[in-house]
């Protein structure tokens, strides 16, 4: 978005109330402001923001003109600016993306909102005291280098007029306070620990009208919701609410929605967009009140000002959306998203892959098994990337490494039960080029161009002899592959499930094409991405979900992401290249390459960590 462009219409002028909501439409990019009034949603104003790198940090009357202003952050260069009366007012450009705003509030009691920052690399905590829309002074508070400690809430817990900071350790379950005296830390101390880290502190509100903020906890595994009755900074009692809510429902706000003087809890259902709130009076559940359905919208409470990790949102067509490699790889080493760089290839640009290359991650040391139609071993863009079985002596007719396969120097052909992995079609060579074609200014460059390709040839899918794929997966795992690309369709069987489970148990990531039937859910083996690996659908260069791509389906446990899959250039047999490839078969290897980049950055990632980081790195801003 161009500097100085008008972001907000002048009609966006009402003063934000505590119960108001902000909503983002992940299909259109629209940002809207809503207010709850008499159990219904009123649309106050909206604004088209198609750039996923722009995020709202806060909404408040910063310039005291009785109109709300928006504080934006552009994550490409960490620049902050205000939208006020349709104009842009620049605050600062930081550049270092490790700095993130954690909370916003009036720490010095001068009527102006202040910004609490944390450096995600060093752990430094800094408070910006604001004077309207200008930075008055920046103050270093402390360094909390252990990133497992998260700022979970900022409220005036001791009722002395100063905001205090509540901390939660996501690794140990410890909890603690910074009791503040204005902008200074008066003391820090621990309170009751919650060792089960499935419990997350999701917000605070006064549920019994005693003027003390109480803490709301949610168990991500069991679905239980608990309120901690607080007496200042002391824990008095925990109250379990009567219903277990499945993981598709997320708490979006804690405010007095029914205006009875006590806090209520607002929920949204991820797939349908349904909104409802639990009316709570003195810790007693009263009733559940349904609001309008916001299909395609993700709600965020104004009260929650944290600018932190994106919460993945699932859509029954596009799954979790398009992967951002710069976010995914940075997350594996606990850093902010890498700074943007330019490139000329739309496919890698769409996935922000060049940003990862610029930080030195190219797939080095990671082996990716391509289980497909075979590979042109002599292709100049692939020959230097081929896996070689160092434990096998070529051509001696002996199974030197005793793995059950004689002379498997560059993989195995499970169709013919020999070591001939030459291509039966161009498909496997095209898939391999997308993953690891050499960066040599010839032809194309693979996503993980320094990774190693293990060629494994299987029976053509139409012959569908299931043991071929099962044995191929196990061969890849047993011979050192960290990623397995499955751009194919196969008949389901218990043996196939067991092979995918075996790969997952060894922290090997299976990346599976969703297939090209335009169906409502992925075909096999990608359907197993509810439990194992990743399913991949296809978008075009305009970020549109292709008509042929199988959709993600209704189950948010389906780890389904998107990558380019139409109009693709790649390598083909005969040491040449071909344009115009299409299909989820071409989308899957982009994700296989990104997984290799992640493992290059952090080889210790588990199967579940890779899956979670991938869906947290996505954007649903598709056309």
N, C-alpha and C positions, 0 to 999 in steps of 0.2 A: 504494500500500500504506500503510495507516494507521501513524502513528508509534506505536511501542511494540508492534507486532504481533510475535508469535513467528515467527521466520523459519526456525529450524533445530531439528529434533527433537533431544532429548537423546541419542539413539543416535549422532548424528554426533560421535564423541568420540575416534576413533583419531588418533594423531599422524601427520601427513603425512610420507611418505617422498619422496625425490627423484624416484623413478620413478612416483609416483602421478599420476593424471590428473583433470582436471575436464572435464565434458562438459555441453553445453547442448543441449536438444532444441528445435529451432526451430519445431516444430509444436505442442508442448504448453506450452512455457515452462519445463519442468522443468530443474533444475540437479542434477547428480549427481556423486558422488565415486567414483572407481574406483582400484583398485590392480592392478598386474600381478604375478602370482605364478605361477611355473611355466608361463609362456607362455599364460596365460589371464587374463581380466578378472574381477575380483570386485567386485560392487556393495557399496560400504561404506554409503552412505546417499544419500538424495535429498531434494529440496526443491522445491516448486512455486513458481516465480517467474514469474508471467505478465506482469509489467511490464517491457517491453523497455528502459526507461530505467535499470533497476537492473543494475549490473555488478559482478562480483567483482574486486577489485583484488589480494587476497592471501589465502592461507590459512596460518596459523601459530599457534603457541601464544603469543599476545601476553601473556596474563595469567599464564603459567607455572603453570597448574593441571594440566598433563599432558593437556590436551584442546585440539584445534585450534579456532581461532576464525576467523571469516570477516570480512574487511574489505570493506565494500560502498561503492560510490559511486552516488548518485542523480544522474544527469546533468541532471535538471530544475533543480536549484539547486546542484549541485556539493557536496552534503552527504556526508560520510563517517561511517560508523558501523560498529560491530562487532556480530556475532552471536556470543554466547557463552552456552553452557548454556541455549539457548532464549530468551535475553533480548537486547534491543537496548541497546547502549551508544553514545551519540552521541559523536563525536569533534569535528567542526566543520562548519559550513556556510560555504562560501567565497562563493557567489553568482556570482562571475566565472567563466564557463564556459571562458575561455581557459586557465585553469590545469588541467593534466593531470598525473597521476602517471606518470612514465616508468619508474622501476624501484624495487624494494623490496629492502633489504639492510642488514646491520649495518655501517654505515660507521665508527662510533666504537668498535666492539669491546666493547660493554657487555652483549652478549647480547640486546639488543632490536633489532627490525627498525626501520629508518629509511626515510623516504619521500623520494624524489628527484623534485622537481616541475619542470615547465617551463611558462612562459607562452607559448602558441602565437601570441600577438599580438606581445609585446614581445621574446621570446626569453630572458627572465630565467630563471636556474636557481637553485632554492632547495632546500636540504636541511632536512627536518624530522627532528630527533633526538627519538626517542620514548623514553618511559619506560613500558614496558608498553603500556597502551592510552591513555596521556596524552601530549600534545605537551609536550616538555620545552623545546625551543628551536628556532626557525627561523633558518636561516643562509643569507644570500645568497652564492652562489658566483661567478657570472659571468653575462654576457649573451651569448648566441649568437643574433644577430638573423636570420641567414640560415637560413630554415626548411628549406633543402635539407640542412642538417646534422641528422642523426638520431642519437639515442643507440641504438646497435645492440647493446651488451652491457655488463654490469657483472660483472667477475670480479676476483680477486686475481691479476693477470697476473704481477707481479714477485715474488710469493711472500714479501711482507714483512708479511703479515697484514692489509693494507688493501685494500679494494675499489678497483679502477681502472675508468675509464669509456672504452669504445671508441666512437668516432664514425665515421659514414660519411656522405659527401656524395652525395646521390642525383642531383645535377645534374652535378657535375664528376667524380665517381668517386674523390675524395680520401678517405683514411683517416687517422685520428689517435687518439692516446691522451691522456687526462688521467691522469697518474700521481698518485695521491692519497696524502696523508699524513694518515690519519684522515679528518677532515671538511674538510681543506684541499687545494686543488690545488697540488701540489708543482711540477709543470711540465707543459706541453703540447707535443706534438711530432707530426709527421707520420710515417707509415710508408708502405710500398709502396702506390702508387695503383692502382686498377682502373678505368680510364677507361670501359669498357663498362658503362653503368649498368643493363643488363639483369641484371648480377650483383648479387645481394642477399646480405648477410651474415645468415644465418638462425639462428645460435646458436653455442654453443661447448661443448666437452667434451674430456676427456682421453682421446685415442684411442690413446696409446702408453704409458700408465702412467708418464709422467715427471713427473707432478704439475703440468704446465703446461697451461692451457686452450688447445686448438686451435680454429681458426675453421672453421665450415662455411658454404660459399657455394653458392648455387643460381642458375643462369641461367634466368630466367623465359621466355626465348625458345627456347633450345635444349634445355632440360630437363637439362643437365649438372649434376652435383654434385661439388664439389671441397672437400677439406680442406686448410687451411693448417696445416702443422706449425709451431708457435710455440716459440721459446726465450725465455720471458718476454715481453717486448714487442717482440721481433724476429722477423721472418718468415724461416724457414729454407727451406721446401720446400712446393710444392703437389702434392697427390696427387689425381688424377682417379679417381673411383669408376667401376666398369665399366659401369654402366647409365645410359641416358638415360630419364628419367621424364617423362611428359607432364604438362601443366599441371593436369589433374584430380586429381593426387596432390599433397598438401601435407605438408611436414615439420611434425609436431606436437610432437615432443619429442626431446631429445638427452640420453640417460642410459644408465647401465649396466643395460640391461633383462635381460640374461642372466647378470648377476653374475659376470663373468669378470675384472673389474678394469679394463676399458676401456669407453669410451662406445660406444653404438649409436644408430641413427637410427630414430625412429618415424614412419611415414607413414600418412596417411588419404586414401582416395579420396572425392572430394567427392560424387559422385552416389550411390554405393552405401553409403558409410559404412565400407567395408572398412578394417581396421587390419592393418598388418604392420610389422615392424621389420627393419632390416638389422643383422645381427650383424657387428661390425667388431673386429678384433684387430690392434693395431699397424699401423693404416691399411690392412690387408688385408681385403677383403670375404670373409666366411665363408659366409653363407647368408642367405636371406630367410625369416623365421618369421611365419606368418600368425596373427593373433589373431582374436577374434570380430568379426563385422560389426555396426556401430553405425548402422543405417539411420536417418536423421533426426537423428543426433547430431553435433555439432561438438566435436571434442576440442581441449583446450588443455593444455599441460604446466604443472604448478605452477612449474617452474623459470623459465618465461617470465612475468615479472611486469609486462611493459609494458602500460600502459593507453593504447592509442593507436587509430589508425584501424581500424575494423572490417574484417576480411577477408571479402569477399563469399562467401557459400555458396550453391551452386546446388541446386535441387530440380527433379526432372523434371515435377512438377505445377505448383508455384508459382513456378518460376524463381528470381529473386533476392529476391522478396518485395515488401512494401508500401513505397513510397517515403516517406521522411521529408524533407519540403522544408526543414525547419529545419537538418538536417544537410547536405543537398545544397548549398543556397545558401551556407551558412557555409563549406563546403569550397572553393567557387569563389574566395573571398577569403582563404583560409587562416586561418580562425578556427574556434574551437570551436563546437559547435551552439548556436543562439540560445536564449535563455531562454524558458521556456514561458509562454504567455499563454492566456487563456480566450476561447472563442467559443461560439456557439450552434448552428452548422451542423455536423452530424456529418461531412459529406463533407470539408470543409476541416480540421476538427479531426483527423480520422483521418490526414490527410497532414501535419499540423503546418504548415499554410500561414499562419495568422494570426501565428505567430512571425516569419515572413519579412516580412509587411506591417509589423509593429511596428518593423522595422529600416529601413523606407523603400523596400523593393524591391517594386514593383507591376507590373513589366513595361514601364515607360516606355521608349519608343524602340525596342521590339522588334516586328517585323511577323511575324504568324503567318498563313500561308495555310491556309484551310479548303477543301480540295478535296472537294466534297460536292454536295448537291442544290440549292445556292443559299441565299441569306440574305434575310430580311426587312429591307431597308435602312432602313425607316422605324421599326423597333422602337425605343422610347425607351431601352431598356437597351443597344442596340447602335449606334445611329446616330452617336454621338460617337466610336466606336472604329473606324470604317470606314477602310480604306486608300483614299487618293486619289492617283491618278497625277498628280503636279504637273507633269509634262512634257507632258501631253495637254490640249488645249482641248476642252471638252465641246461636243458637238453640231455640230461644223463638218465632219464627214465626212472628216477628214484624219488620217492617221497621223502626228501631230505629232512624236512621239518616235522614229519609224521603228523600232519594235520588232515590226512586222508585224501589229499589232492596232489597228484604227481605233476611236477614241473609247473606249478601255478605261479609263474614269475610275475605276471601282471593281472592276476585275478583268475576267474573261472567261468566256463560256459556250462550252465546247468541244463541247457537244451541238448547239447551233444555230449555232455559229461567229459569234456576235455578242456585244454587250456587256450583254445582259440576264442578270443574275445573280440575278433574283428566284427565289423558291423553287418547285421542282416538288413538294416535300414539306416537312414540318416538320423533317426530320432535320437538315439543315445549320444551321438556326437554333438548334436545341437544342444542337448541338455547339458553336456559336459562343458561346452564352450561358455554358456551363460555362467556357470559356476567358476571356472578356473582358466579361461583363455588368458594367455600371457599378455602382460602389459608391455608391448613391444612396438606400439605405433603402427601395427599391421592388423587389419581386420577389426576385431572387437577386443574388449578387455573384460575378463570375468570379474564377478563380484569379489571373489576371494582368489585373486590371481596368483598368489603364492601358495595356495593350498595344494594338496595331493589328491588325485583322482584314482580311486580303485575301480577298475572296470569289471562289472559282473553282468554276464549275459544270461537272460532267462528265456524260456519258451514264449513264443508270441502269445499275447493275451487271449487271442481267439482259440488257441489250443487248450489253454487254461488248465494245464496240469499243475495242480496246486503245490505239490511238493517242491517244484522248482523255486517258487518265490520263498517259501518257508526256509528251504535250505540255503538260499542266497542270503537272506537276512541273517541267519545264524553264522554263515561264513564271514560276512562283513563284520559282525560284532567280534567274532573270535580272532580275526586277523587285524584288529586295530582301528577300524573305522570309528570316528566320533559322530559322524553324520551319515545318514542313509537317504538318498533321494529316490523316491518312488513315484515317478511320473507315469503311472500305469493303472489299469483296472484289473481286479482279480476277484474270483469267487471267494466268498467267505467260508471259513472253516474254523473249528477249534484250534487246529494246528497253526493257522495264520495268526489268530489272536495270541496264542502262546509265544510265537516268534516275536511279535511286536512287544509283548510284555517282557520277554527276555532282553530285547534291546534296551528297553526303558530301565530295567533293573541294573544294567551295566552303564547307565547314563549315556547311552547312545540315542541321538535324536533322529527319529524317522520323520521326514518331511514328505507329505503325500498330496498329490494333485487331487483336487475336489472332483475332477472330471467334467465332461463337456456336454451334458445332456440338458442343461437348463432346468434341472430338477430342483425341488425344494430343499434338498439336503445332499451332502456329499455321498458318493458311491464308495464301495470298498476298494482299497483298504482305508481310505481317508475317513470313513465313518468312525473308525476307532480313535480319532483324535479327541473324543470325549475323555479318553483314558491315557492314550499314548501318542506322543509326537504332535505334529502340527498338520492341519489341513489348509490348503492354499487355493483360493479362488483368483480370478483374473480381472484386471481392470485395463482400460486402454490409456493412451497418453493424455486424455482429458479427464482422467480419474473416474471414468464411468465404469460401473460394473458391467461386464460384457454379458450379452444375452445368452451365450452358450454356457457360461460358467454355472455349475451347480451351486446353489445357495447354501447358506450355513445351517438352516434349520432352526427349530424352536428351543433347543437345549443350550443354555449359556455355558455348559461345561464343554461344549464343542470348541476346541482351540483352533479357530478358523480365522485366517488373516488373508490379506490381499497383496498382490504384486502384479507387475506388468505381464500381460498375456496376449496382446494383440499387436501385430506389426513389429515383430521381434527379429533382429538380425543375430545370426550365430554361425558357428562353424559347421561344416558338413564334410563327409568323406571326400577324398580327392584333394586334400589340402586347399580347400576353398571355402567360400562363405555363401550364405543365402539369406535374403531378406523375406519378410512376410510371414514368418512363423506365427502361429497362434495356438491358443489352448492353455488350459491350466497346467498342462505338461511343461509349458515354458515358464509359467509363473512360479511353480514349485522350486526350480533351481535358484531363482533369485533369493528365496528364503533360505535354502540350503547354504548359499554363500554367506548370507548375513549371520546364520548360526555359526559358521566357521569363523567369521570375524569376531563374534562374541567369545568363542572358545579360545581364539588366539589371544584375546585380551585377558581372559580369566579361564584357564584350563580346568579349574576346580569346580566349575558350575555343574550342578546336578540336572538331571532330566527335568524335574519339576521347576527348578529355578529358570531354566531356559524358556520353558513354556510361559511362565508367569511374566518374565521380563518382556518377552515378545508382545504379549497382548497389552501390557502396560505402555509399550512404546508406540502404539498405533494411533492413527487419527481416523475418525469416521467422517471427515470432511470430504466425501466423495460426491461426484456430480450426479 
